[in-house]
């Protein structure tokens, strides 16, 4: 799930993009159109948010540990570890 990292406000009738990462604002038409923060250098409609990214990283670490355990102890060894590492790749790849 993508967490919105911006709000579009109207200040004195002018639309303004507010970045929720750095709390800066931009009234530039291209920033508004593309939901882009020049200070953070990122597109805010695809930014996941720190909490979501942390959960994704913790899940990845758990999968990595299980892959290591499979490699050293499981009957299918490397094959089991490879399956878990493919799952790790899926967990780390943000959904769009």
Long-range contacts (C-beta under 8 A, 24 or more apart in sequence): 1-52, 1-95, 2-45, 2-46, 2-47, 2-48, 2-49, 2-52, 2-94, 2-95, 3-47, 3-48, 3-49, 3-51, 3-52, 4-44, 4-45, 5-37, 5-44, 5-45, 5-47, 5-49, 6-35, 6-37, 6-44, 6-45, 8-32, 17-44, 19-44, 20-44, 21-47, 46-94, 46-96, 48-94, 56-91, 56-92, 56-94, 57-92, 59-91, 60-88, 60-91, 60-92, 63-87, 63-88, 63-91, 64-88
